[in-house]
Amino acid sequence: MRLFIAMLVGLIGGFILGIALTSMIAVFSMMIFDAPFGIKYLPYFTALVCAIIVPMVDQRSFQR
């Protein structure tokens, strides 16, 4: 159950992090190049990566 909750938190948090990152990239590109661009699937990639990393970090901290 703890693993499932950690994966769910990683998915949601990673998705939100990806949205924030792609928005920041778009703002900076608008300032520098006068044209907004971003990474189209960045929220999905960050959600996947965070869903893998968060349970690993949680397991390490739980063992201590």
PyMOL Python script that loads the backbone (N, CA, C, O; Angstrom):
from pymol import cmd

cmd.read_pdbstr("""\
ATOM      1  N   MET A   1       0.828  -1.192   0.000  1.00  0.00           N
ATOM      2  CA  MET A   1       0.000   0.000   0.000  1.00  0.00           C
ATOM      3  C   MET A   1       0.872   1.256   0.000  1.00  0.00           C
ATOM      4  O   MET A   1       0.574   2.241  -0.676  1.00  0.00           O
ATOM      5  N   ARG A   2       1.952   1.195   0.772  1.00  0.00           N
ATOM      6  CA  ARG A   2       2.861   2.335   0.837  1.00  0.00           C
ATOM      7  C   ARG A   2       3.507   2.600  -0.528  1.00  0.00           C
ATOM      8  O   ARG A   2       3.689   3.752  -0.921  1.00  0.00           O
ATOM      9  N   LEU A   3       3.846   1.541  -1.234  1.00  0.00           N
ATOM     10  CA  LEU A   3       4.452   1.657  -2.558  1.00  0.00           C
ATOM     11  C   LEU A   3       3.465   2.286  -3.542  1.00  0.00           C
ATOM     12  O   LEU A   3       3.845   3.142  -4.342  1.00  0.00           O
ATOM     13  N   PHE A   4       2.213   1.869  -3.487  1.00  0.00           N
ATOM     14  CA  PHE A   4       1.188   2.409  -4.383  1.00  0.00           C
ATOM     15  C   PHE A   4       0.974   3.900  -4.134  1.00  0.00           C
ATOM     16  O   PHE A   4       0.854   4.676  -5.082  1.00  0.00           O
ATOM     17  N   ILE A   5       0.925   4.301  -2.877  1.00  0.00           N
ATOM     18  CA  ILE A   5       0.739   5.717  -2.546  1.00  0.00           C
ATOM     19  C   ILE A   5       1.938   6.532  -3.015  1.00  0.00           C
ATOM     20  O   ILE A   5       1.776   7.640  -3.526  1.00  0.00           O
ATOM     21  N   ALA A   6       3.142   5.986  -2.843  1.00  0.00           N
ATOM     22  CA  ALA A   6       4.340   6.692  -3.300  1.00  0.00           C
ATOM     23  C   ALA A   6       4.335   6.838  -4.823  1.00  0.00           C
ATOM     24  O   ALA A   6       4.721   7.883  -5.346  1.00  0.00           O
ATOM     25  N   MET A   7       3.904   5.806  -5.528  1.00  0.00           N
ATOM     26  CA  MET A   7       3.826   5.897  -6.993  1.00  0.00           C
ATOM     27  C   MET A   7       2.780   6.921  -7.421  1.00  0.00           C
ATOM     28  O   MET A   7       3.004   7.686  -8.358  1.00  0.00           O
ATOM     29  N   LEU A   8       1.648   6.934  -6.742  1.00  0.00           N
ATOM     30  CA  LEU A   8       0.591   7.882  -7.067  1.00  0.00           C
ATOM     31  C   LEU A   8       1.043   9.321  -6.815  1.00  0.00           C
ATOM     32  O   LEU A   8       0.785  10.210  -7.626  1.00  0.00           O
ATOM     33  N   VAL A   9       1.712   9.541  -5.698  1.00  0.00           N
ATOM     34  CA  VAL A   9       2.248  10.876  -5.396  1.00  0.00           C
ATOM     35  C   VAL A   9       3.289  11.270  -6.437  1.00  0.00           C
ATOM     36  O   VAL A   9       3.328  12.421  -6.870  1.00  0.00           O
ATOM     37  N   GLY A  10       4.134  10.318  -6.841  1.00  0.00           N
ATOM     38  CA  GLY A  10       5.130  10.590  -7.869  1.00  0.00           C
ATOM     39  C   GLY A  10       4.501  10.941  -9.208  1.00  0.00           C
ATOM     40  O   GLY A  10       4.971  11.848  -9.895  1.00  0.00           O
ATOM     41  N   LEU A  11       3.448  10.236  -9.583  1.00  0.00           N
ATOM     42  CA  LEU A  11       2.754  10.538 -10.839  1.00  0.00           C
ATOM     43  C   LEU A  11       2.142  11.935 -10.834  1.00  0.00           C
ATOM     44  O   LEU A  11       2.328  12.711 -11.772  1.00  0.00           O
ATOM     45  N   ILE A  12       1.423  12.239  -9.782  1.00  0.00           N
ATOM     46  CA  ILE A  12       0.755  13.539  -9.707  1.00  0.00           C
ATOM     47  C   ILE A  12       1.770  14.663  -9.588  1.00  0.00           C
ATOM     48  O   ILE A  12       1.678  15.669 -10.292  1.00  0.00           O
ATOM     49  N   GLY A  13       2.737  14.490  -8.696  1.00  0.00           N
ATOM     50  CA  GLY A  13       3.758  15.523  -8.524  1.00  0.00           C
ATOM     51  C   GLY A  13       4.614  15.705  -9.755  1.00  0.00           C
ATOM     52  O   GLY A  13       4.949  16.835 -10.110  1.00  0.00           O
ATOM     53  N   GLY A  14       4.977  14.621 -10.417  1.00  0.00           N
ATOM     54  CA  GLY A  14       5.769  14.711 -11.629  1.00  0.00           C
ATOM     55  C   GLY A  14       5.024  15.379 -12.757  1.00  0.00           C
ATOM     56  O   GLY A  14       5.616  16.124 -13.539  1.00  0.00           O
ATOM     57  N   PHE A  15       3.730  15.122 -12.855  1.00  0.00           N
ATOM     58  CA  PHE A  15       2.929  15.759 -13.890  1.00  0.00           C
ATOM     59  C   PHE A  15       2.856  17.266 -13.666  1.00  0.00           C
ATOM     60  O   PHE A  15       2.994  18.047 -14.608  1.00  0.00           O
ATOM     61  N   ILE A  16       2.638  17.669 -12.422  1.00  0.00           N
ATOM     62  CA  ILE A  16       2.590  19.090 -12.093  1.00  0.00           C
ATOM     63  C   ILE A  16       3.952  19.733 -12.328  1.00  0.00           C
ATOM     64  O   ILE A  16       4.031  20.849 -12.841  1.00  0.00           O
ATOM     65  N   LEU A  17       5.023  19.037 -11.957  1.00  0.00           N
ATOM     66  CA  LEU A  17       6.377  19.539 -12.200  1.00  0.00           C
ATOM     67  C   LEU A  17       6.638  19.706 -13.695  1.00  0.00           C
ATOM     68  O   LEU A  17       7.252  20.689 -14.108  1.00  0.00           O
ATOM     69  N   GLY A  18       6.183  18.766 -14.499  1.00  0.00           N
ATOM     70  CA  GLY A  18       6.358  18.852 -15.947  1.00  0.00           C
ATOM     71  C   GLY A  18       5.605  20.020 -16.546  1.00  0.00           C
ATOM     72  O   GLY A  18       6.113  20.692 -17.443  1.00  0.00           O
ATOM     73  N   ILE A  19       4.406  20.270 -16.064  1.00  0.00           N
ATOM     74  CA  ILE A  19       3.642  21.420 -16.551  1.00  0.00           C
ATOM     75  C   ILE A  19       4.362  22.715 -16.195  1.00  0.00           C
ATOM     76  O   ILE A  19       4.450  23.625 -17.020  1.00  0.00           O
ATOM     77  N   ALA A  20       4.877  22.802 -14.971  1.00  0.00           N
ATOM     78  CA  ALA A  20       5.598  24.008 -14.559  1.00  0.00           C
ATOM     79  C   ALA A  20       6.871  24.195 -15.385  1.00  0.00           C
ATOM     80  O   ALA A  20       7.184  25.313 -15.795  1.00  0.00           O
ATOM     81  N   LEU A  21       7.601  23.113 -15.630  1.00  0.00           N
ATOM     82  CA  LEU A  21       8.833  23.222 -16.412  1.00  0.00           C
ATOM     83  C   LEU A  21       8.567  23.636 -17.850  1.00  0.00           C
ATOM     84  O   LEU A  21       9.264  24.497 -18.385  1.00  0.00           O
ATOM     85  N   THR A  22       7.579  23.040 -18.475  1.00  0.00           N
ATOM     86  CA  THR A  22       7.293  23.407 -19.861  1.00  0.00           C
ATOM     87  C   THR A  22       6.768  24.837 -19.966  1.00  0.00           C
ATOM     88  O   THR A  22       6.997  25.506 -20.974  1.00  0.00           O
ATOM     89  N   SER A  23       6.073  25.308 -18.947  1.00  0.00           N
ATOM     90  CA  SER A  23       5.628  26.705 -18.932  1.00  0.00           C
ATOM     91  C   SER A  23       6.809  27.650 -18.775  1.00  0.00           C
ATOM     92  O   SER A  23       6.865  28.689 -19.433  1.00  0.00           O
ATOM     93  N   MET A  24       7.748  27.299 -17.912  1.00  0.00           N
ATOM     94  CA  MET A  24       8.945  28.132 -17.739  1.00  0.00           C
ATOM     95  C   MET A  24       9.776  28.156 -19.014  1.00  0.00           C
ATOM     96  O   MET A  24      10.303  29.203 -19.390  1.00  0.00           O
ATOM     97  N   ILE A  25       9.896  27.021 -19.679  1.00  0.00           N
ATOM     98  CA  ILE A  25      10.630  26.964 -20.946  1.00  0.00           C
ATOM     99  C   ILE A  25       9.952  27.865 -21.979  1.00  0.00           C
ATOM    100  O   ILE A  25      10.626  28.573 -22.727  1.00  0.00           O
ATOM    101  N   ALA A  26       8.629  27.837 -22.018  1.00  0.00           N
ATOM    102  CA  ALA A  26       7.893  28.672 -22.972  1.00  0.00           C
ATOM    103  C   ALA A  26       8.084  30.158 -22.670  1.00  0.00           C
ATOM    104  O   ALA A  26       8.232  30.963 -23.590  1.00  0.00           O
ATOM    105  N   VAL A  27       8.082  30.523 -21.399  1.00  0.00           N
ATOM    106  CA  VAL A  27       8.264  31.930 -21.030  1.00  0.00           C
ATOM    107  C   VAL A  27       9.671  32.396 -21.391  1.00  0.00           C
ATOM    108  O   VAL A  27       9.839  33.470 -21.969  1.00  0.00           O
ATOM    109  N   PHE A  28      10.686  31.594 -21.051  1.00  0.00           N
ATOM    110  CA  PHE A  28      12.055  31.981 -21.370  1.00  0.00           C
ATOM    111  C   PHE A  28      12.293  32.031 -22.875  1.00  0.00           C
ATOM    112  O   PHE A  28      13.003  32.914 -23.359  1.00  0.00           O
ATOM    113  N   SER A  29      11.715  31.104 -23.613  1.00  0.00           N
ATOM    114  CA  SER A  29      11.890  31.138 -25.066  1.00  0.00           C
ATOM    115  C   SER A  29      11.171  32.347 -25.668  1.00  0.00           C
ATOM    116  O   SER A  29      11.619  32.898 -26.673  1.00  0.00           O
ATOM    117  N   MET A  30      10.079  32.752 -25.069  1.00  0.00           N
ATOM    118  CA  MET A  30       9.380  33.947 -25.545  1.00  0.00           C
ATOM    119  C   MET A  30      10.221  35.185 -25.300  1.00  0.00           C
ATOM    120  O   MET A  30      10.231  36.099 -26.125  1.00  0.00           O
ATOM    121  N   MET A  31      10.927  35.229 -24.176  1.00  0.00           N
ATOM    122  CA  MET A  31      11.775  36.379 -23.883  1.00  0.00           C
ATOM    123  C   MET A  31      13.004  36.413 -24.785  1.00  0.00           C
ATOM    124  O   MET A  31      13.435  37.488 -25.203  1.00  0.00           O
ATOM    125  N   ILE A  32      13.568  35.257 -25.087  1.00  0.00           N
ATOM    126  CA  ILE A  32      14.818  35.202 -25.839  1.00  0.00           C
ATOM    127  C   ILE A  32      14.581  35.185 -27.344  1.00  0.00           C
ATOM    128  O   ILE A  32      15.215  35.948 -28.073  1.00  0.00           O
ATOM    129  N   PHE A  33      13.680  34.332 -27.821  1.00  0.00           N
ATOM    130  CA  PHE A  33      13.507  34.124 -29.259  1.00  0.00           C
ATOM    131  C   PHE A  33      12.238  34.753 -29.830  1.00  0.00           C
ATOM    132  O   PHE A  33      12.010  34.663 -31.036  1.00  0.00           O
ATOM    133  N   ASP A  34      11.421  35.373 -29.019  1.00  0.00           N
ATOM    134  CA  ASP A  34      10.141  35.964 -29.435  1.00  0.00           C
ATOM    135  C   ASP A  34       9.186  34.939 -30.039  1.00  0.00           C
ATOM    136  O   ASP A  34       8.318  35.286 -30.840  1.00  0.00           O
ATOM    137  N   ALA A  35       9.347  33.703 -29.659  1.00  0.00           N
ATOM    138  CA  ALA A  35       8.434  32.655 -30.106  1.00  0.00           C
ATOM    139  C   ALA A  35       8.357  31.596 -29.007  1.00  0.00           C
ATOM    140  O   ALA A  35       9.387  31.051 -28.610  1.00  0.00           O
ATOM    141  N   PRO A  36       7.175  31.300 -28.518  1.00  0.00           N
ATOM    142  CA  PRO A  36       7.081  30.303 -27.453  1.00  0.00           C
ATOM    143  C   PRO A  36       7.279  28.890 -27.985  1.00  0.00           C
ATOM    144  O   PRO A  36       6.724  28.524 -29.021  1.00  0.00           O
ATOM    145  N   PHE A  37       8.052  28.122 -27.288  1.00  0.00           N
ATOM    146  CA  PHE A  37       8.145  26.696 -27.591  1.00  0.00           C
ATOM    147  C   PHE A  37       8.387  25.953 -26.290  1.00  0.00           C
ATOM    148  O   PHE A  37       8.878  26.521 -25.314  1.00  0.00           O
ATOM    149  N   GLY A  38       8.045  24.712 -26.291  1.00  0.00           N
ATOM    150  CA  GLY A  38       8.210  23.877 -25.119  1.00  0.00           C
ATOM    151  C   GLY A  38       8.340  22.435 -25.554  1.00  0.00           C
ATOM    152  O   GLY A  38       8.274  22.120 -26.742  1.00  0.00           O
ATOM    153  N   ILE A  39       8.523  21.581 -24.600  1.00  0.00           N
ATOM    154  CA  ILE A  39       8.620  20.158 -24.883  1.00  0.00           C
ATOM    155  C   ILE A  39       7.216  19.587 -24.722  1.00  0.00           C
ATOM    156  O   ILE A  39       6.638  19.640 -23.637  1.00  0.00           O
ATOM    157  N   LYS A  40       6.680  19.049 -25.791  1.00  0.00           N
ATOM    158  CA  LYS A  40       5.268  18.686 -25.862  1.00  0.00           C
ATOM    159  C   LYS A  40       4.860  17.664 -24.793  1.00  0.00           C
ATOM    160  O   LYS A  40       3.843  17.851 -24.125  1.00  0.00           O
ATOM    161  N   TYR A  41       5.621  16.611 -24.627  1.00  0.00           N
ATOM    162  CA  TYR A  41       5.233  15.543 -23.705  1.00  0.00           C
ATOM    163  C   TYR A  41       6.037  15.551 -22.400  1.00  0.00           C
ATOM    164  O   TYR A  41       6.131  14.521 -21.732  1.00  0.00           O
ATOM    165  N   LEU A  42       6.611  16.684 -22.034  1.00  0.00           N
ATOM    166  CA  LEU A  42       7.410  16.774 -20.814  1.00  0.00           C
ATOM    167  C   LEU A  42       6.628  16.399 -19.552  1.00  0.00           C
ATOM    168  O   LEU A  42       7.190  15.707 -18.703  1.00  0.00           O
ATOM    169  N   PRO A  43       5.371  16.811 -19.376  1.00  0.00           N
ATOM    170  CA  PRO A  43       4.652  16.394 -18.166  1.00  0.00           C
ATOM    171  C   PRO A  43       4.506  14.874 -18.039  1.00  0.00           C
ATOM    172  O   PRO A  43       4.543  14.341 -16.930  1.00  0.00           O
ATOM    173  N   TYR A  44       4.342  14.184 -19.153  1.00  0.00           N
ATOM    174  CA  TYR A  44       4.205  12.732 -19.090  1.00  0.00           C
ATOM    175  C   TYR A  44       5.535  12.060 -18.755  1.00  0.00           C
ATOM    176  O   TYR A  44       5.575  11.092 -17.997  1.00  0.00           O
ATOM    177  N   PHE A  45       6.623  12.583 -19.326  1.00  0.00           N
ATOM    178  CA  PHE A  45       7.941  12.023 -19.025  1.00  0.00           C
ATOM    179  C   PHE A  45       8.318  12.249 -17.572  1.00  0.00           C
ATOM    180  O   PHE A  45       8.812  11.335 -16.912  1.00  0.00           O
ATOM    181  N   THR A  46       8.091  13.454 -17.064  1.00  0.00           N
ATOM    182  CA  THR A  46       8.433  13.725 -15.667  1.00  0.00           C
ATOM    183  C   THR A  46       7.538  12.925 -14.719  1.00  0.00           C
ATOM    184  O   THR A  46       7.995  12.501 -13.658  1.00  0.00           O
ATOM    185  N   ALA A  47       6.286  12.714 -15.079  1.00  0.00           N
ATOM    186  CA  ALA A  47       5.410  11.895 -14.239  1.00  0.00           C
ATOM    187  C   ALA A  47       5.920  10.457 -14.177  1.00  0.00           C
ATOM    188  O   ALA A  47       5.910   9.840 -13.112  1.00  0.00           O
ATOM    189  N   LEU A  48       6.359   9.931 -15.300  1.00  0.00           N
ATOM    190  CA  LEU A  48       6.897   8.573 -15.325  1.00  0.00           C
ATOM    191  C   LEU A  48       8.179   8.465 -14.511  1.00  0.00           C
ATOM    192  O   LEU A  48       8.350   7.527 -13.733  1.00  0.00           O
ATOM    193  N   VAL A  49       9.075   9.423 -14.690  1.00  0.00           N
ATOM    194  CA  VAL A  49      10.344   9.399 -13.954  1.00  0.00           C
ATOM    195  C   VAL A  49      10.105   9.550 -12.458  1.00  0.00           C
ATOM    196  O   VAL A  49      10.717   8.840 -11.661  1.00  0.00           O
ATOM    197  N   CYS A  50       9.230  10.457 -12.071  1.00  0.00           N
ATOM    198  CA  CYS A  50       8.954  10.653 -10.644  1.00  0.00           C
ATOM    199  C   CYS A  50       8.222   9.460 -10.046  1.00  0.00           C
ATOM    200  O   CYS A  50       8.403   9.163  -8.865  1.00  0.00           O
ATOM    201  N   ALA A  51       7.399   8.770 -10.834  1.00  0.00           N
ATOM    202  CA  ALA A  51       6.712   7.573 -10.332  1.00  0.00           C
ATOM    203  C   ALA A  51       7.705   6.450 -10.061  1.00  0.00           C
ATOM    204  O   ALA A  51       7.410   5.541  -9.285  1.00  0.00           O
ATOM    205  N   ILE A  52       8.864   6.499 -10.682  1.00  0.00           N
ATOM    206  CA  ILE A  52       9.908   5.503 -10.428  1.00  0.00           C
ATOM    207  C   ILE A  52      10.811   5.949  -9.284  1.00  0.00           C
ATOM    208  O   ILE A  52      11.183   5.140  -8.433  1.00  0.00           O
ATOM    209  N   ILE A  53      11.165   7.231  -9.261  1.00  0.00           N
ATOM    210  CA  ILE A  53      12.135   7.721  -8.283  1.00  0.00           C
ATOM    211  C   ILE A  53      11.543   7.867  -6.877  1.00  0.00           C
ATOM    212  O   ILE A  53      12.204   7.519  -5.899  1.00  0.00           O
ATOM    213  N   VAL A  54      10.320   8.373  -6.759  1.00  0.00           N
ATOM    214  CA  VAL A  54       9.734   8.634  -5.443  1.00  0.00           C
ATOM    215  C   VAL A  54       9.619   7.364  -4.595  1.00  0.00           C
ATOM    216  O   VAL A  54       9.974   7.417  -3.418  1.00  0.00           O
ATOM    217  N   PRO A  55       9.147   6.230  -5.114  1.00  0.00           N
ATOM    218  CA  PRO A  55       9.126   5.030  -4.269  1.00  0.00           C
ATOM    219  C   PRO A  55      10.517   4.553  -3.852  1.00  0.00           C
ATOM    220  O   PRO A  55      10.692   4.020  -2.756  1.00  0.00           O
ATOM    221  N   MET A  56      11.514   4.749  -4.737  1.00  0.00           N
ATOM    222  CA  MET A  56      12.875   4.359  -4.364  1.00  0.00           C
ATOM    223  C   MET A  56      13.401   5.215  -3.217  1.00  0.00           C
ATOM    224  O   MET A  56      14.018   4.695  -2.288  1.00  0.00           O
ATOM    225  N   VAL A  57      13.163   6.512  -3.274  1.00  0.00           N
ATOM    226  CA  VAL A  57      13.596   7.411  -2.205  1.00  0.00           C
ATOM    227  C   VAL A  57      12.816   7.124  -0.927  1.00  0.00           C
ATOM    228  O   VAL A  57      13.385   7.150   0.164  1.00  0.00           O
ATOM    229  N   ASP A  58      11.530   6.852  -1.049  1.00  0.00           N
ATOM    230  CA  ASP A  58      10.706   6.533   0.118  1.00  0.00           C
ATOM    231  C   ASP A  58      11.177   5.241   0.782  1.00  0.00           C
ATOM    232  O   ASP A  58      11.220   5.153   2.009  1.00  0.00           O
ATOM    233  N   GLN A  59      11.524   4.255  -0.011  1.00  0.00           N
ATOM    234  CA  GLN A  59      12.004   2.989   0.545  1.00  0.00           C
ATOM    235  C   GLN A  59      13.311   3.183   1.297  1.00  0.00           C
ATOM    236  O   GLN A  59      13.503   2.603   2.366  1.00  0.00           O
ATOM    237  N   ARG A  60      14.213   3.993   0.752  1.00  0.00           N
ATOM    238  CA  ARG A  60      15.485   4.261   1.425  1.00  0.00           C
ATOM    239  C   ARG A  60      15.270   4.985   2.739  1.00  0.00           C
ATOM    240  O   ARG A  60      15.892   4.643   3.745  1.00  0.00           O
ATOM    241  N   SER A  61      14.392   5.985   2.745  1.00  0.00           N
ATOM    242  CA  SER A  61      14.167   6.736   3.968  1.00  0.00           C
ATOM    243  C   SER A  61      13.406   5.894   5.000  1.00  0.00           C
ATOM    244  O   SER A  61      13.573   6.093   6.204  1.00  0.00           O
ATOM    245  N   PHE A  62      12.589   4.972   4.543  1.00  0.00           N
ATOM    246  CA  PHE A  62      11.852   4.100   5.462  1.00  0.00           C
ATOM    247  C   PHE A  62      12.769   3.084   6.141  1.00  0.00           C
ATOM    248  O   PHE A  62      12.526   2.699   7.284  1.00  0.00           O
ATOM    249  N   GLN A  63      13.821   2.649   5.444  1.00  0.00           N
ATOM    250  CA  GLN A  63      14.744   1.665   6.008  1.00  0.00           C
ATOM    251  C   GLN A  63      15.625   2.263   7.101  1.00  0.00           C
ATOM    252  O   GLN A  63      16.090   1.540   7.983  1.00  0.00           O
ATOM    253  N   ARG A  64      15.857   3.560   7.053  1.00  0.00           N
ATOM    254  CA  ARG A  64      16.724   4.199   8.053  1.00  0.00           C
ATOM    255  C   ARG A  64      16.057   4.360   9.350  1.00  0.00           C
ATOM    256  O   ARG A  64      16.655   4.880  10.291  1.00  0.00           O
TER     257      ARG A  64
END
""", "prot")
cmd.dss("prot")
cmd.show_as("cartoon", "prot")
cmd.util.cbc("prot")
cmd.orient("prot")
